[in-house]
Amino acid sequence: MTVVLAPKSPEVARLFARHGLGEVRSVEPLGGGLNTAVRVNDRFVLRFREAQRSTGSLRRDAAVLRRLKGRVPVPEVHASGLDDLLGEYVIQEYAPGRPLLKAWLDNPEVAAREWWLTQWIEVLHAIHQERFPRPGDLPEGQLRPQNTWRGYIEARIRKRLDLILRVPSLDKELVVASERYLRRHAAALTDGPFCLIHRDLHFGNVIVDGPHLTAVLDFELAESGPPDYELDTIYRFLQDPGLFVAPVARISPSRFASVWVRLRRGYPSLFAVPHLRERLSLYALDHALSCMIQACGGPWNGDAAINAAMGRIRDIFQARYGPE
């Protein structure tokens, strides 16, 4: 008999039956944001998003996980697709352990942290071995190529600025200042080489079990870009790690002070691109504008998100953002 422990258990049972994954005995809610996530029979994780909110990100995630299987520690994908009731979904193997973020905060032992960092950097190298001829998005895991990296990022920032112009409550001077900043610094966005970029590889999306890194999760934002693009999320995570936990918490960046230095030592080519600070600032501008748009009309509605994004944008305009 099915033990109903979470909403939509009948739909989950029907989906598992369709894919021949056996009887559903338990459905346990997991933490989630845009997606609903449940653990099924202690073995599987099902993530799904209602059709009206579907963006294709879970199908991208499933395609990239399959692409990396055997070369990067990622969960095995058992099924993915679109369901009439659940929407976009992916069923994957449950990865034992806990997020590296929590393990790091709980264990100050230098040797343990060094071993986690060694494995994390090895994972970065392995992900970046997946190469592409051009930059671009990866819908369904297949490259939608763009001509140049500069053109790709410029077009995305300008699209976000156009959306901001349509929000009456947002300051239109922001658009003028952003356009000015983009014109002044866009030349720093030189091309390639191009590789798979996770785009969300903070410590909350890495699972460890004891000393071992067991899984990298959530390739929903994956794109093809130059390797330094990976530093965008990593740098933001290290500047304010509390933003990457749910609910948002106050966590001192000093607790992760060694990570940037250790990453630079273990993966020096990641930092070798000219004008790295300007590039990271443009990536951060793109992300902050996206956060503002979502905060005005999406799931992160609220003044706090807009104020945080505006603070980051002020730092960018005043050349206070990015590594020294």
Backbone torsions as a table, in degrees:
resi	resn	phi	psi	omega
1	MET	NA	138.5	179.7
2	THR	-72.2	130.4	175.0
3	VAL	-93.9	113.8	-175.9
4	VAL	-86.5	108.4	179.7
5	LEU	-117.6	-0.4	-177.5
6	ALA	-150.7	156.9	175.2
7	PRO	-59.3	154.4	175.7
8	LYS	66.5	21.1	178.4
9	SER	-58.3	-39.7	177.2
10	PRO	-61.3	-39.7	177.9
11	GLU	-65.6	-38.0	177.8
12	VAL	-63.1	-44.9	179.9
13	ALA	-61.0	-42.7	179.2
14	ARG	-63.0	-40.8	-179.7
15	LEU	-66.1	-41.5	179.6
16	PHE	-66.4	-37.4	177.4
17	ALA	-63.6	-39.3	179.6
18	ARG	-60.6	-36.4	-177.3
19	HIS	-95.1	7.3	177.6
20	GLY	66.2	34.4	-177.1
21	LEU	-98.8	13.3	172.6
22	GLY	89.1	177.7	-179.5
23	GLU	-69.2	139.3	176.2
24	VAL	-88.4	115.0	-178.3
25	ARG	-101.1	-28.2	179.8
26	SER	-150.2	144.2	177.7
27	VAL	-133.5	109.7	-173.7
28	GLU	-110.5	123.2	179.1
29	PRO	-63.1	141.0	174.1
30	LEU	-117.8	163.1	176.4
31	GLY	-63.0	146.8	-179.4
32	GLY	-159.4	168.8	177.4
33	GLY	-123.6	-98.5	177.7
34	LEU	-66.5	-33.6	-179.2
35	ASN	-99.5	152.2	166.5
36	THR	-88.4	133.9	-179.7
37	ALA	-127.6	133.6	177.2
38	VAL	-135.6	148.8	173.0
39	ARG	-99.7	127.8	-173.0
40	VAL	-114.8	125.9	177.6
41	ASN	55.6	26.2	179.5
42	ASP	63.4	-1.3	-174.4
43	ARG	-113.6	-33.4	-173.4
44	PHE	-112.4	155.5	167.9
45	VAL	-119.5	126.1	174.8
46	LEU	-109.3	125.4	172.6
47	ARG	-117.5	136.7	179.9
48	PHE	-148.5	159.4	180.0
49	ARG	-141.3	131.2	-177.3
50	GLU	-53.4	147.4	-173.3
51	ALA	-56.8	-37.9	-176.8
52	GLN	-69.5	-17.6	178.7
53	ARG	-109.7	7.6	-176.7
54	SER	-71.1	136.2	178.5
55	THR	-120.7	-3.3	-174.4
56	GLY	88.5	0.0	-174.7
57	SER	-66.7	-35.2	179.8
58	LEU	-71.2	-33.6	175.4
59	ARG	-69.0	-35.9	174.1
60	ARG	-62.3	-45.8	180.0
61	ASP	-57.0	-48.3	-178.7
62	ALA	-61.8	-42.2	-178.6
63	ALA	-64.8	-41.2	-179.8
64	VAL	-69.8	-39.9	177.5
65	LEU	-58.5	-43.7	178.4
66	ARG	-64.7	-37.0	-178.6
67	ARG	-65.8	-34.0	-175.7
68	LEU	-92.3	-7.3	-175.5
69	LYS	-54.3	131.4	179.1
70	GLY	90.5	-14.7	-179.6
71	ARG	-116.4	-23.4	179.1
72	VAL	-133.5	141.1	178.3
73	PRO	-70.3	94.8	179.2
74	VAL	-128.0	154.4	178.5
75	PRO	-65.4	144.9	174.9
76	GLU	-71.9	134.4	177.8
77	VAL	-92.3	126.2	179.1
78	HIS	-96.7	-30.7	-179.6
79	ALA	-167.0	154.2	174.8
80	SER	-158.5	160.3	178.8
81	GLY	156.4	-153.4	178.6
82	LEU	-120.8	135.8	179.8
83	ASP	-121.5	142.5	-177.1
84	ASP	-59.8	-33.5	-175.8
85	LEU	-102.0	-42.0	-177.4
86	LEU	-86.6	-22.5	-177.5
87	GLY	88.0	-146.3	179.4
88	GLU	-71.2	136.9	-175.6
89	TYR	-149.9	160.4	169.4
90	VAL	-143.7	136.6	175.3
91	ILE	-112.8	122.8	-177.0
92	GLN	-135.4	164.7	178.0
93	GLU	-68.0	141.9	176.4
94	TYR	-72.1	132.5	179.3
95	ALA	-96.2	117.9	-178.2
96	PRO	-68.6	149.4	176.9
97	GLY	120.4	-158.3	-179.7
98	ARG	-144.8	162.4	-178.6
99	PRO	-59.5	140.9	177.8
100	LEU	-57.6	-32.3	178.7
101	LEU	-57.0	-47.9	-179.5
102	LYS	-69.5	-41.6	180.0
103	ALA	-62.1	-40.2	-179.5
104	TRP	-63.5	-43.9	-178.9
105	LEU	-68.8	-31.7	-177.7
106	ASP	-82.7	-21.2	-173.0
107	ASN	-127.2	101.3	-179.7
108	PRO	-83.0	4.5	-175.7
109	GLU	-64.5	125.3	-174.4
110	VAL	-62.0	-42.8	-177.4
111	ALA	-63.5	-41.9	179.1
112	ALA	-63.7	-44.4	-179.5
113	ARG	-65.3	-39.9	179.3
114	GLU	-62.6	-40.6	179.6
115	TRP	-68.3	-40.0	175.2
116	TRP	-61.1	-44.1	-179.7
117	LEU	-63.9	-39.7	177.9
118	THR	-58.2	-46.0	-179.8
119	GLN	-68.7	-39.3	179.6
120	TRP	-61.9	-43.1	179.0
121	ILE	-67.3	-38.8	175.5
122	GLU	-60.0	-39.2	177.5
123	VAL	-63.8	-42.6	177.2
124	LEU	-57.3	-48.3	177.4
125	HIS	-56.0	-46.1	-175.9
126	ALA	-65.9	-41.9	177.8
127	ILE	-61.2	-41.9	-175.9
128	HIS	-75.8	-7.7	173.8
129	GLN	-72.7	-16.5	176.9
130	GLU	-78.9	105.3	-170.9
131	ARG	-102.9	155.6	177.7
132	PHE	-135.9	153.3	-179.1
133	PRO	-75.9	-23.5	-175.8
134	ARG	-140.3	163.6	171.4
135	PRO	-79.1	164.6	174.7
136	GLY	150.7	177.3	178.3
137	ASP	-75.8	164.9	-178.8
138	LEU	-128.8	58.7	176.1
139	PRO	-62.4	135.5	-177.1
140	GLU	58.2	17.3	-179.2
141	GLY	80.6	1.2	-179.5
142	GLN	-106.1	138.1	-175.5
143	LEU	-67.1	131.2	167.6
144	ARG	-104.3	92.3	-166.5
145	PRO	-70.1	144.5	172.1
146	GLN	-115.5	156.3	-173.1
147	ASN	-67.8	-46.0	-177.2
148	THR	-140.5	157.1	177.0
149	TRP	-66.3	-43.1	179.0
150	ARG	-60.0	-47.6	-179.2
151	GLY	-61.7	-37.8	-178.8
152	TYR	-64.7	-49.6	-178.1
153	ILE	-70.6	-41.9	177.9
154	GLU	-58.0	-46.9	-178.0
155	ALA	-62.7	-37.7	-178.5
156	ARG	-69.6	-42.3	178.4
157	ILE	-63.5	-42.4	-178.4
158	ARG	-67.8	-33.6	175.7
159	LYS	-63.9	-40.7	178.6
160	ARG	-66.5	-39.5	178.7
161	LEU	-63.8	-37.0	176.9
162	ASP	-63.5	-39.3	177.7
163	LEU	-66.9	-37.9	179.1
164	ILE	-64.1	-35.1	177.9
165	LEU	-59.9	-24.1	-177.2
166	ARG	-89.3	-1.6	-179.9
167	VAL	-102.3	107.5	-174.0
168	PRO	-58.2	-31.0	-173.6
169	SER	-78.7	-11.3	-176.6
170	LEU	-94.9	145.5	-176.7
171	ASP	-69.4	120.3	-178.1
172	LYS	-74.0	-17.1	174.2
173	GLU	-63.2	-25.8	176.8
174	LEU	-59.9	-39.6	-179.8
175	VAL	-65.1	-45.2	179.8
176	VAL	-61.5	-46.2	-178.7
177	ALA	-66.3	-37.5	179.7
178	SER	-67.5	-42.8	176.9
179	GLU	-59.8	-42.7	179.5
180	ARG	-63.0	-44.6	-180.0
181	TYR	-64.3	-41.4	-179.4
182	LEU	-63.0	-44.7	179.4
183	ARG	-62.5	-35.8	-176.0
184	ARG	-73.8	-31.1	-170.2
185	HIS	-118.8	-4.5	-173.3
186	ALA	-62.2	-25.5	-179.9
187	ALA	-62.4	-17.8	177.6
188	ALA	-69.5	-16.0	-175.0
189	LEU	-85.9	63.7	177.9
190	THR	-72.2	163.9	-173.3
191	ASP	-78.0	164.7	171.1
192	GLY	10.8	-167.5	1.7
193	PRO	-64.2	158.9	-174.8
194	PHE	-109.8	136.9	-177.3
195	CYS	-145.7	176.2	176.7
196	LEU	-69.6	126.5	176.8
197	ILE	-114.8	123.1	179.1
198	HIS	-64.2	-46.0	177.0
199	ARG	77.8	-1.3	179.2
200	ASP	-148.7	38.6	-169.6
201	LEU	-91.6	53.0	171.7
202	HIS	-82.8	174.5	-173.1
203	PHE	-69.7	-15.2	176.5
204	GLY	-74.7	-18.4	-179.2
205	ASN	-104.1	16.6	176.0
206	VAL	-121.5	128.2	-177.9
207	ILE	-104.3	133.7	175.2
208	VAL	-123.9	148.3	176.5
209	ASP	-128.3	101.0	-171.3
210	GLY	65.5	-129.3	-179.2
211	PRO	-82.6	-6.6	-169.3
212	HIS	-102.0	135.9	171.2
213	LEU	-80.9	116.7	-172.2
214	THR	-102.2	-22.6	-177.1
215	ALA	-164.2	147.1	167.0
216	VAL	-109.7	129.9	-173.9
217	LEU	-112.4	166.5	163.7
218	ASP	60.5	72.8	172.9
219	PHE	-93.0	28.1	-175.2
220	GLU	-64.3	-25.9	-177.5
221	LEU	-101.8	7.9	-171.3
222	ALA	-57.2	141.9	178.8
223	GLU	-144.3	171.4	168.9
224	SER	-97.5	126.0	-179.8
225	GLY	-162.2	176.8	175.6
226	PRO	-69.6	151.3	-173.8
227	PRO	-54.8	-34.5	-176.8
228	ASP	-64.5	-17.1	178.3
229	TYR	-62.0	-26.5	177.8
230	GLU	-62.0	-27.0	-177.4
231	LEU	-71.3	-16.3	-177.9
232	ASP	-56.9	-59.8	-179.7
233	THR	-67.2	-39.9	-178.6
234	ILE	-59.6	-44.7	-179.5
235	TYR	-65.0	-43.3	179.0
236	ARG	-63.5	-38.7	177.4
237	PHE	-61.5	-44.8	-177.6
238	LEU	-70.5	-27.2	177.7
239	GLN	-75.1	-33.7	-178.0
240	ASP	-149.8	73.9	-174.9
241	PRO	-61.7	-24.5	-178.5
242	GLY	-64.8	-21.4	178.2
243	LEU	-71.7	-13.5	-173.5
244	PHE	-103.6	15.0	173.3
245	VAL	-120.0	157.5	178.3
246	ALA	-122.3	124.4	-6.1
247	PRO	-71.4	161.6	-179.2
248	VAL	-55.5	137.3	-176.0
249	ALA	-132.4	164.9	174.0
250	ARG	-89.2	112.3	177.5
251	ILE	-130.5	123.9	-177.1
252	SER	-67.6	130.2	175.6
253	PRO	-59.8	-21.5	-179.2
254	SER	-62.2	-21.9	-180.0
255	ARG	-72.7	-11.5	178.8
256	PHE	-120.8	22.4	-171.8
257	ALA	-61.3	-27.9	-176.0
258	SER	-81.7	-14.9	-168.6
259	VAL	-67.0	-46.8	-177.4
260	TRP	-61.9	-44.2	179.2
261	VAL	-64.3	-43.6	-179.3
262	ARG	-66.1	-38.0	178.0
263	LEU	-66.6	-41.9	178.1
264	ARG	-61.9	-37.7	179.8
265	ARG	-72.9	-37.9	-176.1
266	GLY	-85.3	-17.8	-177.2
267	TYR	-143.0	64.5	-172.8
268	PRO	-62.4	-31.6	-178.4
269	SER	-66.2	-19.9	177.4
270	LEU	-64.4	-25.2	-175.5
271	PHE	-106.1	3.4	-169.7
272	ALA	-82.9	-8.6	-177.0
273	VAL	-68.7	139.2	176.9
274	PRO	-64.0	149.2	175.9
275	HIS	59.0	43.3	-177.3
276	LEU	-59.4	-42.6	-177.2
277	ARG	-62.4	-42.9	179.1
278	GLU	-64.7	-39.5	179.1
279	ARG	-64.2	-46.2	179.0
280	LEU	-62.4	-33.7	178.5
281	SER	-67.9	-38.9	177.3
282	LEU	-68.0	-39.8	176.2
283	TYR	-62.1	-42.3	-179.0
284	ALA	-67.9	-35.2	176.0
285	LEU	-62.2	-46.1	178.0
286	ASP	-57.0	-46.2	-178.5
287	HIS	-66.8	-43.0	-178.3
288	ALA	-64.2	-40.2	177.4
289	LEU	-63.5	-39.9	177.3
290	SER	-62.0	-42.6	179.3
291	CYS	-61.9	-39.7	-179.8
292	MET	-64.6	-42.6	179.8
293	ILE	-63.3	-45.2	-179.6
294	GLN	-66.8	-36.0	-179.9
295	ALA	-66.5	-27.7	-179.2
296	CYS	-81.3	-23.8	-175.6
297	GLY	-145.3	6.6	-174.3
298	GLY	-120.5	-158.2	-173.7
299	PRO	-71.1	-14.3	-179.7
300	TRP	-104.7	36.9	-176.7
301	ASN	-57.6	130.8	176.5
302	GLY	154.6	150.7	-179.0
303	ASP	-66.6	-30.5	-177.1
304	ALA	-60.9	-43.1	180.0
305	ALA	-66.3	-39.9	178.7
306	ILE	-65.9	-42.9	-179.8
307	ASN	-64.4	-38.9	178.4
308	ALA	-64.5	-43.2	178.6
309	ALA	-64.7	-41.4	179.2
310	MET	-64.6	-37.9	177.0
311	GLY	-62.0	-40.5	178.1
312	ARG	-66.4	-40.1	179.9
313	ILE	-65.4	-39.6	176.3
314	ARG	-60.3	-42.1	177.7
315	ASP	-62.2	-39.1	179.4
316	ILE	-63.7	-48.7	-177.4
317	PHE	-64.8	-29.7	-178.3
318	GLN	-97.1	15.5	175.5
319	ALA	59.2	33.4	177.2
320	ARG	-104.7	1.4	-177.0
321	TYR	-101.8	144.6	175.2
322	GLY	101.5	162.5	-177.6
323	PRO	-70.6	152.7	177.6
324	GLU	-72.2	NA	NA
